[in-house]
Amino acid sequence: MSTGAWIVVAAAVVALAVGLWRAATDGRFRGTHVVRRPADPLVEEGAPAPVTRPPGADLVAAVGEELGERATLLQFSSAFCAPCRATRRVLGEVTGLVEGVAHVEIDAEHHLEATRTLGILRTPTTIVLDASGAEVTRATGAPTREQVLTTLARV
């Protein structure tokens, strides 16, 4: 076999491995990570400490929406993202099925600071917030309805 043929075989094997990895991990809800927060403001001695809310709760309030009584599905999307449309449909179905769950969609391009703060690297990303707005878990890629329902059962 010539060197060129070996390169083609190696490229095909690498592409297959990456494709299988993406198929296995896309849309899966995983544990959350520490969310970067802005530095705490200085508080004078004897003054009450400022009330800090989770960044997800602040973002939901900033776009004029309310947190769900039980949980909030915070979806980061972009304009030309086909999996984002599928995710919107799935999350809409779930909010119709599960009482107390809200769905809030955020355009990642228009909320760059929140995207950076929450560590969003690709769209769609769905963050599950608890009733107080704290991040419970997240999924990158388009989750299935069953994956979302299973995750909400644990919240």
Backbone hydrogen bonds in HBPLUS format (Angstrom, degrees):
<---DONOR---> <-ACCEPTOR-->    atom                        ^
c    i                          cat <-CA-CA->   ^        H-A-AA   ^      H-
h    n   atom  resd res      DA  || num        DHA   H-A  angle D-A-AA Bond
n    s   type  num  typ     dist DA aas  dist angle  dist       angle   num
A0006-TRP N   A0002-SER O   3.18 MM   4  6.56 154.6  2.25 148.8 155.6     1
A0007-ILE N   A0003-THR O   3.03 MM   4  6.33 151.0  2.11 148.9 157.0     2
A0008-VAL N   A0004-GLY O   3.07 MM   4  6.34 155.7  2.13 146.7 152.6     3
A0009-VAL N   A0005-ALA O   2.99 MM   4  6.24 160.8  2.03 150.1 155.1     4
A0010-ALA N   A0006-TRP O   2.88 MM   4  6.06 161.5  1.92 148.0 153.3     5
A0011-ALA N   A0007-ILE O   2.91 MM   4  6.07 159.8  1.95 148.7 154.3     6
A0012-ALA N   A0008-VAL O   2.97 MM   4  6.16 154.9  2.04 146.9 153.7     7
A0013-VAL N   A0009-VAL O   2.97 MM   4  6.22 155.8  2.03 149.7 156.0     8
A0014-VAL N   A0010-ALA O   2.98 MM   4  6.21 163.0  2.01 152.6 156.8     9
A0015-ALA N   A0011-ALA O   2.92 MM   4  6.08 162.7  1.95 148.0 153.2    10
A0016-LEU N   A0012-ALA O   2.93 MM   4  6.07 154.9  2.00 144.5 151.4    11
A0017-ALA N   A0013-VAL O   2.95 MM   4  6.17 159.7  1.99 148.6 154.0    12
A0018-VAL N   A0014-VAL O   2.96 MM   4  6.20 163.6  1.99 154.5 158.4    13
A0019-GLY N   A0015-ALA O   2.94 MM   4  6.06 160.0  1.98 145.8 151.9    14
A0020-LEU N   A0016-LEU O   2.91 MM   4  6.11 160.0  1.95 152.0 156.9    15
A0021-TRP N   A0017-ALA O   2.97 MM   4  6.15 157.0  2.03 146.1 152.8    16
A0022-ARG N   A0018-VAL O   2.93 MM   4  6.16 164.2  1.96 153.1 156.9    17
A0023-ALA N   A0019-GLY O   2.96 MM   4  6.12 158.6  2.00 146.7 152.9    18
A0024-ALA N   A0020-LEU O   3.00 MM   4  6.14 146.4  2.12 142.5 151.1    19
A0025-THR N   A0021-TRP O   3.04 MM   4  6.23 137.3  2.23 145.0 156.3    20
A0026-ASP N   A0022-ARG O   2.90 MM   4  5.63 156.2  1.95 154.6 156.9    21
A0028-ARG N   A0025-THR O   3.30 MM   3  5.67 166.7  2.32 131.8 131.5    22
A0027-GLY N   A0140-THR O   2.66 MM 113  5.36 170.6  1.67 149.1 148.1    23
A0030-ARG N   A0138-ARG O   2.97 MM 108  5.86 161.2  2.01 161.3 159.8    24
A0138-ARG N   A0030-ARG O   3.39 MM 108  5.86 157.5  2.45 149.1 155.4    25
A0047-ALA N   A0044-GLU O   3.07 MM   3  5.48 161.0  2.11 127.5 132.2    26
A0057-ALA N   A0054-PRO O   3.04 MM   3  5.40 123.0  2.38 107.6 121.0    27
A0058-ASP N   A0054-PRO O   3.15 MM   4  6.52 158.4  2.19 154.4 160.9    28
A0059-LEU N   A0055-PRO O   2.96 MM   4  6.16 156.2  2.01 149.2 155.3    29
A0060-VAL N   A0056-GLY O   3.03 MM   4  6.23 161.9  2.07 147.6 152.1    30
A0061-ALA N   A0057-ALA O   3.07 MM   4  6.26 161.4  2.10 147.6 152.5    31
A0062-ALA N   A0058-ASP O   2.88 MM   4  6.05 148.5  1.97 143.0 152.6    32
A0063-VAL N   A0059-LEU O   3.13 MM   4  6.41 140.9  2.29 148.8 156.7    33
A0065-GLU N   A0060-VAL O   3.06 MM   5  5.42 156.1  2.12 165.0 157.7    34
A0064-GLY N   A0061-ALA O   3.05 MM   3  5.12 159.4  2.09 106.9 111.7    35
A0070-ARG N   A0100-GLY O   2.70 MM  30  4.85 165.8  1.72 139.8 139.3    36
A0071-ALA N   A0100-GLY O   3.28 MM  29  6.68 156.2  2.34 142.5 144.3    37
A0102-ALA N   A0071-ALA O   3.06 MM  31  6.55 155.3  2.12 144.9 150.6    38
A0072-THR N   A0129-LEU O   2.91 MM  57  4.99 152.6  1.98 137.3 142.6    39
A0129-LEU N   A0072-THR O   2.82 MM  57  4.99 171.7  1.82 154.3 157.2    40
A0073-LEU N   A0102-ALA O   2.70 MM  29  6.09 167.8  1.72 162.3 164.4    41
A0104-VAL N   A0073-LEU O   2.94 MM  31  6.18 164.5  1.96 149.8 153.7    42
A0074-LEU N   A0127-ILE O   2.81 MM  53  5.00 166.7  1.83 164.3 159.7    43
A0127-ILE N   A0074-LEU O   2.77 MM  53  5.00 167.8  1.79 145.6 148.9    44
A0075-GLN N   A0104-VAL O   2.82 MM  29  6.16 162.1  1.85 158.2 164.0    45
A0106-ILE N   A0075-GLN O   2.68 MM  31  5.95 167.2  1.70 171.8 174.1    46
A0076-PHE N   A0125-THR O   2.81 MM  49  5.21 168.8  1.82 158.7 162.5    47
A0125-THR N   A0076-PHE O   3.24 MM  49  5.21 152.3  2.32 135.7 143.6    48
A0077-SER N   A0106-ILE O   2.87 MM  29  6.12 164.1  1.89 168.9 172.2    49
A0108-ALA N   A0077-SER O   2.82 MM  31  5.69 164.4  1.84 162.9 167.7    50
A0084-CYS N   A0081-CYS O   3.20 MM   3  5.25 131.5  2.45  95.8 108.9    51
A0085-ARG N   A0082-ALA O   3.15 MM   3  5.45 129.0  2.42 105.4 116.9    52
A0086-ALA N   A0082-ALA O   3.41 MM   4  6.83 157.8  2.46 149.1 154.5    53
A0087-THR N   A0083-PRO O   2.90 MM   4  6.09 154.4  1.96 145.0 152.4    54
A0088-ARG N   A0084-CYS O   2.87 MM   4  6.08 156.7  1.93 146.3 152.5    55
A0089-ARG N   A0085-ARG O   3.09 MM   4  6.33 156.5  2.14 145.4 150.8    56
A0090-VAL N   A0086-ALA O   3.00 MM   4  6.28 162.6  2.03 150.1 154.4    57
A0091-LEU N   A0087-THR O   2.86 MM   4  6.02 172.7  1.86 160.4 162.3    58
A0092-GLY N   A0088-ARG O   2.93 MM   4  5.98 147.7  2.04 140.9 150.2    59
A0093-GLU N   A0089-ARG O   3.00 MM   4  6.27 153.3  2.07 146.6 153.4    60
A0094-VAL N   A0090-VAL O   3.00 MM   4  6.32 158.7  2.05 150.4 156.2    61
A0095-THR N   A0091-LEU O   3.01 MM   4  6.21 157.4  2.06 145.8 151.2    62
A0096-GLY N   A0092-GLY O   3.20 MM   4  6.41 139.1  2.37 138.1 148.4    63
A0096-GLY N   A0093-GLU O   3.12 MM   3  5.16 127.9  2.41  95.3 109.2    64
A0097-LEU N   A0093-GLU O   3.08 MM   4  6.40 131.7  2.33 139.4 152.9    65
A0097-LEU N   A0094-VAL O   2.98 MM   3  4.97 129.8  2.24  95.3 109.4    66
A0098-VAL N   A0094-VAL O   2.86 MM   4  5.99 160.8  1.89 164.3 167.3    67
A0110-HIS N   A0107-ASP O   3.07 MM   3  5.53 135.4  2.28 110.7 121.9    68
A0115-THR N   A0111-HIS O   2.95 MM   4  6.18 152.7  2.03 149.1 158.0    69
A0116-ARG N   A0112-LEU O   2.90 MM   4  6.15 154.8  1.96 149.7 155.2    70
A0117-THR N   A0113-GLU O   2.87 MM   4  6.08 165.7  1.89 150.2 154.7    71
A0118-LEU N   A0114-ALA O   2.91 MM   4  5.95 162.3  1.94 149.2 153.2    72
A0120-ILE N   A0115-THR O   2.94 MM   5  5.18 165.6  1.96 156.5 158.0    73
A0119-GLY N   A0116-ARG O   3.13 MM   3  5.04 151.7  2.21  99.0 107.7    74
A0141-GLY N   A0124-PRO O   2.82 MM  17  5.28 160.0  1.86 169.2 166.3    75
A0126-THR N   A0139-ALA O   2.83 MM  13  5.24 161.4  1.87 156.4 161.6    76
A0139-ALA N   A0126-THR O   2.82 MM  13  5.24 149.0  1.92 146.7 157.0    77
A0128-VAL N   A0137-THR O   2.85 MM   9  5.42 171.0  1.85 156.6 159.7    78
A0136-VAL N   A0128-VAL O   2.75 MM   8  5.57 169.7  1.76 173.4 169.9    79
A0130-ASP N   A0134-ALA O   2.87 MM   4  5.52 158.3  1.92 151.9 156.0    80
A0133-GLY N   A0130-ASP O   2.98 MM   3  5.23 154.4  2.05 110.0 118.3    81
A0148-VAL N   A0144-THR O   3.13 MM   4  6.47 159.0  2.18 153.0 158.0    82
A0149-LEU N   A0145-ARG O   2.92 MM   4  6.15 165.7  1.94 154.0 158.2    83
A0150-THR N   A0146-GLU O   2.92 MM   4  6.01 159.1  1.96 147.5 153.1    84
A0151-THR N   A0147-GLN O   3.06 MM   4  6.20 155.8  2.12 142.0 148.6    85
A0152-LEU N   A0148-VAL O   2.90 MM   4  6.15 160.4  1.94 153.5 158.8    86
A0153-ALA N   A0149-LEU O   3.01 MM   4  6.18 139.9  2.18 140.7 151.0    87
A0154-ARG N   A0151-THR O   3.09 MM   3  5.43 144.1  2.22 105.3 115.2    88
A0155-VAL N   A0152-LEU O   3.12 MM   3  5.09 153.4  2.19 100.5 108.7    89
